[in-house]
Amino acid sequence: MHENLWAGVSIKQRNAGFHLIQMGNALQRPRWGAHLQSNNTIIGTNWQETLYAHFDAFLSAIRSVPWVIEACFGADNHRNLKDWLNHLTTDERKRRHRFSRELGTAKAHKAFLKLRLVKARNTSVHHTGYAPVVVKISGLWGVTYLGGPANRVPDAETRLPQPGDVVPADWPVGNQSVAPVLPRSSDFTIGGRPLFDECQASLDATAKVIEEARTIAATVHGSAKLTMPRGA
Protein backbone atom coordinates (compact mmCIF):
# COMPACT_ATOMS: atom_id res chain seq x y z
CA MET A 1 0.00 0.00 0.00
CA HIS A 2 0.98 3.61 -0.62
CA GLU A 3 3.71 2.48 -3.03
CA ASN A 4 3.79 5.96 -4.58
CA LEU A 5 5.13 7.20 -1.24
CA TRP A 6 7.58 4.33 -0.82
CA ALA A 7 9.09 5.06 -4.24
CA GLY A 8 11.25 7.91 -2.98
CA VAL A 9 12.48 5.82 -0.07
CA SER A 10 13.59 3.10 -2.49
CA ILE A 11 15.33 5.66 -4.70
CA LYS A 12 17.42 6.93 -1.79
CA GLN A 13 18.37 3.39 -0.81
CA ARG A 14 19.36 2.52 -4.40
CA ASN A 15 21.35 5.74 -4.70
CA ALA A 16 23.33 4.81 -1.60
CA GLY A 17 24.08 1.40 -3.08
CA PHE A 18 25.16 2.99 -6.35
CA HIS A 19 27.59 5.35 -4.62
CA LEU A 20 29.09 2.47 -2.62
CA ILE A 21 29.69 0.53 -5.84
CA GLN A 22 31.32 3.57 -7.41
CA MET A 23 33.61 3.92 -4.39
CA GLY A 24 34.86 0.41 -5.08
CA ASN A 25 35.17 1.09 -8.81
CA ALA A 26 37.36 4.11 -8.08
CA LEU A 27 39.95 1.72 -6.62
CA GLN A 28 40.17 -0.63 -9.58
CA ARG A 29 43.86 -1.27 -10.18
CA PRO A 30 44.78 -0.84 -13.86
CA ARG A 31 47.60 -2.60 -15.61
CA TRP A 32 50.76 -0.69 -14.81
CA GLY A 33 51.76 -0.13 -18.43
CA ALA A 34 48.53 1.70 -19.18
CA HIS A 35 49.36 4.32 -16.55
CA LEU A 36 53.06 4.78 -17.18
CA GLN A 37 54.06 7.05 -20.02
CA SER A 38 57.38 6.75 -21.81
CA ASN A 39 58.64 9.98 -20.24
CA ASN A 40 58.20 8.56 -16.71
CA THR A 41 55.02 10.48 -15.87
CA ILE A 42 51.77 9.05 -14.52
CA ILE A 43 48.38 9.01 -16.17
CA GLY A 44 46.35 9.28 -12.94
CA THR A 45 43.27 7.26 -12.01
CA ASN A 46 41.75 10.22 -10.13
CA TRP A 47 40.72 7.85 -7.36
CA GLN A 48 40.89 10.46 -4.59
CA GLU A 49 38.35 12.87 -6.09
CA THR A 50 36.10 10.04 -7.21
CA LEU A 51 36.04 7.99 -4.01
CA TYR A 52 35.57 10.86 -1.58
CA ALA A 53 32.86 12.49 -3.70
CA HIS A 54 30.90 9.25 -3.89
CA PHE A 55 31.41 8.63 -0.17
CA ASP A 56 29.99 12.06 0.63
CA ALA A 57 27.00 11.31 -1.59
CA PHE A 58 26.63 7.90 0.07
CA LEU A 59 26.42 9.55 3.49
CA SER A 60 23.67 11.92 2.35
CA ALA A 61 21.70 9.15 0.65
CA ILE A 62 21.60 6.79 3.64
CA ARG A 63 20.69 9.61 6.02
CA SER A 64 17.85 10.65 3.73
CA VAL A 65 16.09 7.28 4.01
CA PRO A 66 14.49 7.81 7.46
CA TRP A 67 13.89 11.49 6.69
CA VAL A 68 11.91 10.66 3.56
CA ILE A 69 9.98 8.00 5.48
CA GLU A 70 9.14 10.57 8.17
CA ALA A 71 7.97 13.14 5.64
CA CYS A 72 5.87 10.67 3.65
CA PHE A 73 4.25 8.77 6.52
CA GLY A 74 4.78 10.80 9.67
CA ALA A 75 4.41 14.31 11.00
CA ASP A 76 7.62 16.00 9.90
CA ASN A 77 7.69 19.33 11.71
CA HIS A 78 10.29 20.90 9.48
CA ARG A 79 9.33 24.52 8.84
CA ASN A 80 8.88 23.87 5.10
CA LEU A 81 6.21 21.24 5.82
CA LYS A 82 4.33 22.80 8.73
CA ASP A 83 1.78 24.68 6.63
CA TRP A 84 1.18 21.63 4.46
CA LEU A 85 0.78 19.41 7.52
CA ASN A 86 -1.68 21.81 9.18
CA HIS A 87 -3.96 21.73 6.13
CA LEU A 88 -4.41 17.95 6.22
CA THR A 89 -7.53 16.35 7.65
CA THR A 90 -7.62 15.77 11.38
CA ASP A 91 -7.65 12.02 10.84
CA GLU A 92 -4.54 12.04 8.65
CA ARG A 93 -2.66 14.32 11.03
CA LYS A 94 -3.45 12.05 13.97
CA ARG A 95 -2.26 8.98 12.06
CA ARG A 96 0.91 10.75 10.99
CA HIS A 97 1.72 11.82 14.55
CA ARG A 98 1.16 8.26 15.76
CA PHE A 99 3.47 6.93 13.03
CA SER A 100 6.20 9.37 14.05
CA ARG A 101 5.93 8.37 17.70
CA GLU A 102 6.14 4.67 16.92
CA LEU A 103 8.98 5.05 14.42
CA GLY A 104 10.93 7.17 16.89
CA THR A 105 10.93 4.39 19.46
CA ALA A 106 11.40 1.52 17.00
CA LYS A 107 14.52 -0.61 17.46
CA ALA A 108 16.00 -0.39 13.95
CA HIS A 109 15.42 3.35 13.71
CA LYS A 110 17.09 4.03 17.06
CA ALA A 111 20.04 1.83 16.08
CA PHE A 112 20.36 3.64 12.75
CA LEU A 113 20.71 7.03 14.42
CA LYS A 114 23.68 5.72 16.43
CA LEU A 115 25.61 4.56 13.36
CA ARG A 116 29.14 5.85 12.97
CA LEU A 117 28.42 7.02 9.42
CA VAL A 118 25.33 8.97 10.44
CA LYS A 119 27.57 10.96 12.77
CA ALA A 120 30.17 11.24 9.99
CA ARG A 121 27.51 12.67 7.69
CA ASN A 122 26.66 15.34 10.27
CA THR A 123 30.36 16.19 10.55
CA SER A 124 30.72 16.46 6.80
CA VAL A 125 27.55 18.43 6.08
CA HIS A 126 27.30 20.65 9.15
CA HIS A 127 30.78 20.95 10.65
CA THR A 128 34.12 20.41 8.90
CA GLY A 129 32.92 19.85 5.33
CA TYR A 130 34.34 16.33 5.07
CA ALA A 131 34.14 13.02 6.91
CA PRO A 132 37.08 11.79 9.06
CA VAL A 133 38.26 9.09 6.65
CA VAL A 134 41.88 7.92 6.92
CA VAL A 135 43.74 6.10 4.19
CA LYS A 136 47.05 4.35 4.85
CA ILE A 137 48.82 3.15 1.71
CA SER A 138 51.97 1.08 1.45
CA GLY A 139 53.77 2.31 -1.66
CA LEU A 140 55.51 0.06 -4.15
CA TRP A 141 58.92 0.95 -2.70
CA GLY A 142 58.00 0.52 0.98
CA VAL A 143 57.00 4.10 1.85
CA THR A 144 53.75 4.51 3.85
CA TYR A 145 51.41 7.34 2.85
CA LEU A 146 48.71 8.73 5.16
CA GLY A 147 45.85 10.80 3.78
CA GLY A 148 42.16 11.59 3.73
CA PRO A 149 39.61 13.89 2.07
CA ALA A 150 41.48 17.02 3.17
CA ASN A 151 44.95 15.52 3.06
CA ARG A 152 45.69 14.27 -0.41
CA VAL A 153 48.35 11.62 -0.87
CA PRO A 154 50.69 11.94 -3.87
CA ASP A 155 49.44 10.48 -7.13
CA ALA A 156 52.84 8.90 -7.73
CA GLU A 157 56.13 8.08 -6.11
CA THR A 158 59.52 8.24 -7.77
CA ARG A 159 62.44 5.89 -7.18
CA LEU A 160 64.78 3.80 -9.28
CA PRO A 161 64.07 0.08 -8.73
CA GLN A 162 66.81 -1.53 -6.68
CA PRO A 163 68.15 -5.10 -6.73
CA GLY A 164 65.74 -7.32 -4.79
CA ASP A 165 62.67 -5.06 -5.33
CA VAL A 166 59.47 -6.94 -6.11
CA VAL A 167 57.59 -5.28 -8.97
CA PRO A 168 54.40 -6.27 -10.79
CA ALA A 169 54.79 -8.82 -13.58
CA ASP A 170 53.56 -6.34 -16.20
CA TRP A 171 55.92 -3.54 -15.06
CA PRO A 172 57.53 -1.88 -18.11
CA VAL A 173 61.03 -3.05 -18.92
CA GLY A 174 63.78 -0.52 -18.23
CA ASN A 175 64.83 1.87 -15.48
CA GLN A 176 61.30 3.12 -14.85
CA SER A 177 61.29 5.25 -11.70
CA VAL A 178 57.68 6.46 -11.43
CA ALA A 179 54.94 4.36 -9.80
CA PRO A 180 51.31 5.35 -9.09
CA VAL A 181 50.23 5.44 -5.44
CA LEU A 182 47.11 3.27 -5.43
CA PRO A 183 45.17 2.10 -2.35
CA ARG A 184 43.05 -0.97 -1.74
CA SER A 185 39.64 -0.88 -0.08
CA SER A 186 41.18 -2.32 3.10
CA ASP A 187 43.46 0.73 3.35
CA PHE A 188 40.55 3.00 4.37
CA THR A 189 39.23 3.44 7.91
CA ILE A 190 36.81 5.73 9.71
CA GLY A 191 36.84 5.94 13.49
CA GLY A 192 39.33 3.09 13.47
CA ARG A 193 36.92 0.79 11.62
CA PRO A 194 37.20 -0.44 7.99
CA LEU A 195 35.42 2.13 5.83
CA PHE A 196 33.84 -0.22 3.32
CA ASP A 197 32.56 -2.53 6.07
CA GLU A 198 30.97 0.47 7.79
CA CYS A 199 29.33 1.53 4.52
CA GLN A 200 27.84 -1.90 3.95
CA ALA A 201 26.63 -2.09 7.54
CA SER A 202 24.95 1.30 7.17
CA LEU A 203 23.30 0.26 3.92
CA ASP A 204 22.03 -2.91 5.58
CA ALA A 205 20.70 -0.79 8.45
CA THR A 206 18.58 1.29 6.06
CA ALA A 207 16.90 -1.91 4.86
CA LYS A 208 15.96 -2.74 8.45
CA VAL A 209 14.56 0.77 8.98
CA ILE A 210 12.45 0.44 5.83
CA GLU A 211 11.14 -2.98 6.88
CA GLU A 212 10.29 -1.64 10.33
CA ALA A 213 8.63 1.47 8.92
CA ARG A 214 6.52 -0.58 6.50
CA THR A 215 5.19 -2.64 9.39
CA ILE A 216 4.31 0.48 11.38
CA ALA A 217 2.71 2.14 8.34
CA ALA A 218 0.55 -0.89 7.68
CA THR A 219 -0.69 -0.84 11.27
CA VAL A 220 -1.19 2.92 11.57
CA HIS A 221 -2.35 3.92 8.10
CA GLY A 222 -3.63 0.70 6.57
CA SER A 223 -5.32 1.65 3.31
CA ALA A 224 -6.36 5.10 4.52
CA LYS A 225 -5.50 8.11 2.41
CA LEU A 226 -2.04 9.66 2.69
CA THR A 227 -1.16 12.92 0.99
CA MET A 228 2.10 13.38 -0.89
CA PRO A 229 4.33 15.83 1.07
CA ARG A 230 4.54 19.30 -0.39
CA GLY A 231 7.18 21.65 0.97
CA ALA A 232 7.94 25.28 0.24
C-alpha positions as CSV (number, residue, x, y, z in Angstrom):
1,M,0.0,0.0,0.0
2,H,1.0,3.6,-0.6
3,E,3.7,2.5,-3.0
4,N,3.8,6.0,-4.6
5,L,5.1,7.2,-1.2
6,W,7.6,4.3,-0.8
7,A,9.1,5.1,-4.2
8,G,11.3,7.9,-3.0
9,V,12.5,5.8,-0.1
10,S,13.6,3.1,-2.5
11,I,15.3,5.7,-4.7
12,K,17.4,6.9,-1.8
13,Q,18.4,3.4,-0.8
14,R,19.4,2.5,-4.4
15,N,21.3,5.7,-4.7
16,A,23.3,4.8,-1.6
17,G,24.1,1.4,-3.1
18,F,25.2,3.0,-6.3
19,H,27.6,5.3,-4.6
20,L,29.1,2.5,-2.6
21,I,29.7,0.5,-5.8
22,Q,31.3,3.6,-7.4
23,M,33.6,3.9,-4.4
24,G,34.9,0.4,-5.1
25,N,35.2,1.1,-8.8
26,A,37.4,4.1,-8.1
27,L,39.9,1.7,-6.6
28,Q,40.2,-0.6,-9.6
29,R,43.9,-1.3,-10.2
30,P,44.8,-0.8,-13.9
31,R,47.6,-2.6,-15.6
32,W,50.8,-0.7,-14.8
33,G,51.8,-0.1,-18.4
34,A,48.5,1.7,-19.2
35,H,49.4,4.3,-16.5
36,L,53.1,4.8,-17.2
37,Q,54.1,7.0,-20.0
38,S,57.4,6.7,-21.8
39,N,58.6,10.0,-20.2
40,N,58.2,8.6,-16.7
41,T,55.0,10.5,-15.9
42,I,51.8,9.1,-14.5
43,I,48.4,9.0,-16.2
44,G,46.3,9.3,-12.9
45,T,43.3,7.3,-12.0
46,N,41.8,10.2,-10.1
47,W,40.7,7.9,-7.4
48,Q,40.9,10.5,-4.6
49,E,38.4,12.9,-6.1
50,T,36.1,10.0,-7.2
51,L,36.0,8.0,-4.0
52,Y,35.6,10.9,-1.6
53,A,32.9,12.5,-3.7
54,H,30.9,9.3,-3.9
55,F,31.4,8.6,-0.2
56,D,30.0,12.1,0.6
57,A,27.0,11.3,-1.6
58,F,26.6,7.9,0.1
59,L,26.4,9.6,3.5
60,S,23.7,11.9,2.4
61,A,21.7,9.1,0.6
62,I,21.6,6.8,3.6
63,R,20.7,9.6,6.0
64,S,17.9,10.6,3.7
65,V,16.1,7.3,4.0
66,P,14.5,7.8,7.5
67,W,13.9,11.5,6.7
68,V,11.9,10.7,3.6
69,I,10.0,8.0,5.5
70,E,9.1,10.6,8.2
71,A,8.0,13.1,5.6
72,C,5.9,10.7,3.7
73,F,4.3,8.8,6.5
74,G,4.8,10.8,9.7
75,A,4.4,14.3,11.0
76,D,7.6,16.0,9.9
77,N,7.7,19.3,11.7
78,H,10.3,20.9,9.5
79,R,9.3,24.5,8.8
80,N,8.9,23.9,5.1
81,L,6.2,21.2,5.8
82,K,4.3,22.8,8.7
83,D,1.8,24.7,6.6
84,W,1.2,21.6,4.5
85,L,0.8,19.4,7.5
86,N,-1.7,21.8,9.2
87,H,-4.0,21.7,6.1
88,L,-4.4,17.9,6.2
89,T,-7.5,16.4,7.6
90,T,-7.6,15.8,11.4
91,D,-7.6,12.0,10.8
92,E,-4.5,12.0,8.6
93,R,-2.7,14.3,11.0
94,K,-3.5,12.0,14.0
95,R,-2.3,9.0,12.1
96,R,0.9,10.7,11.0
97,H,1.7,11.8,14.5
98,R,1.2,8.3,15.8
99,F,3.5,6.9,13.0
100,S,6.2,9.4,14.1
101,R,5.9,8.4,17.7
102,E,6.1,4.7,16.9
103,L,9.0,5.0,14.4
104,G,10.9,7.2,16.9
105,T,10.9,4.4,19.5
106,A,11.4,1.5,17.0
107,K,14.5,-0.6,17.5
108,A,16.0,-0.4,14.0
109,H,15.4,3.3,13.7
110,K,17.1,4.0,17.1
111,A,20.0,1.8,16.1
112,F,20.4,3.6,12.8
113,L,20.7,7.0,14.4
114,K,23.7,5.7,16.4
115,L,25.6,4.6,13.4
116,R,29.1,5.9,13.0
117,L,28.4,7.0,9.4
118,V,25.3,9.0,10.4
119,K,27.6,11.0,12.8
120,A,30.2,11.2,10.0
121,R,27.5,12.7,7.7
122,N,26.7,15.3,10.3
123,T,30.4,16.2,10.6
124,S,30.7,16.5,6.8
125,V,27.5,18.4,6.1
126,H,27.3,20.7,9.1
127,H,30.8,21.0,10.7
128,T,34.1,20.4,8.9
129,G,32.9,19.8,5.3
130,Y,34.3,16.3,5.1
131,A,34.1,13.0,6.9
132,P,37.1,11.8,9.1
133,V,38.3,9.1,6.7
134,V,41.9,7.9,6.9
135,V,43.7,6.1,4.2
136,K,47.1,4.4,4.9
137,I,48.8,3.1,1.7
138,S,52.0,1.1,1.4
139,G,53.8,2.3,-1.7
140,L,55.5,0.1,-4.1
141,W,58.9,1.0,-2.7
142,G,58.0,0.5,1.0
143,V,57.0,4.1,1.9
144,T,53.8,4.5,3.8
145,Y,51.4,7.3,2.8
146,L,48.7,8.7,5.2
147,G,45.9,10.8,3.8
148,G,42.2,11.6,3.7
149,P,39.6,13.9,2.1
150,A,41.5,17.0,3.2
151,N,45.0,15.5,3.1
152,R,45.7,14.3,-0.4
153,V,48.3,11.6,-0.9
154,P,50.7,11.9,-3.9
155,D,49.4,10.5,-7.1
156,A,52.8,8.9,-7.7
157,E,56.1,8.1,-6.1
158,T,59.5,8.2,-7.8
159,R,62.4,5.9,-7.2
160,L,64.8,3.8,-9.3
161,P,64.1,0.1,-8.7
162,Q,66.8,-1.5,-6.7
163,P,68.1,-5.1,-6.7
164,G,65.7,-7.3,-4.8
165,D,62.7,-5.1,-5.3
166,V,59.5,-6.9,-6.1
167,V,57.6,-5.3,-9.0
168,P,54.4,-6.3,-10.8
169,A,54.8,-8.8,-13.6
170,D,53.6,-6.3,-16.2
171,W,55.9,-3.5,-15.1
172,P,57.5,-1.9,-18.1
173,V,61.0,-3.1,-18.9
174,G,63.8,-0.5,-18.2
175,N,64.8,1.9,-15.5
176,Q,61.3,3.1,-14.9
177,S,61.3,5.2,-11.7
178,V,57.7,6.5,-11.4
179,A,54.9,4.4,-9.8
180,P,51.3,5.4,-9.1
181,V,50.2,5.4,-5.4
182,L,47.1,3.3,-5.4
183,P,45.2,2.1,-2.4
184,R,43.0,-1.0,-1.7
185,S,39.6,-0.9,-0.1
186,S,41.2,-2.3,3.1
187,D,43.5,0.7,3.4
188,F,40.6,3.0,4.4
189,T,39.2,3.4,7.9
190,I,36.8,5.7,9.7
191,G,36.8,5.9,13.5
192,G,39.3,3.1,13.5
193,R,36.9,0.8,11.6
194,P,37.2,-0.4,8.0
195,L,35.4,2.1,5.8
196,F,33.8,-0.2,3.3
197,D,32.6,-2.5,6.1
198,E,31.0,0.5,7.8
199,C,29.3,1.5,4.5
200,Q,27.8,-1.9,3.9
201,A,26.6,-2.1,7.5
202,S,25.0,1.3,7.2
203,L,23.3,0.3,3.9
204,D,22.0,-2.9,5.6
205,A,20.7,-0.8,8.4
206,T,18.6,1.3,6.1
207,A,16.9,-1.9,4.9
208,K,16.0,-2.7,8.4
209,V,14.6,0.8,9.0
210,I,12.5,0.4,5.8
211,E,11.1,-3.0,6.9
212,E,10.3,-1.6,10.3
213,A,8.6,1.5,8.9
214,R,6.5,-0.6,6.5
215,T,5.2,-2.6,9.4
216,I,4.3,0.5,11.4
217,A,2.7,2.1,8.3
218,A,0.5,-0.9,7.7
219,T,-0.7,-0.8,11.3
220,V,-1.2,2.9,11.6
221,H,-2.3,3.9,8.1
222,G,-3.6,0.7,6.6
223,S,-5.3,1.6,3.3
224,A,-6.4,5.1,4.5
225,K,-5.5,8.1,2.4
226,L,-2.0,9.7,2.7
227,T,-1.2,12.9,1.0
228,M,2.1,13.4,-0.9
229,P,4.3,15.8,1.1
230,R,4.5,19.3,-0.4
231,G,7.2,21.6,1.0
232,A,7.9,25.3,0.2
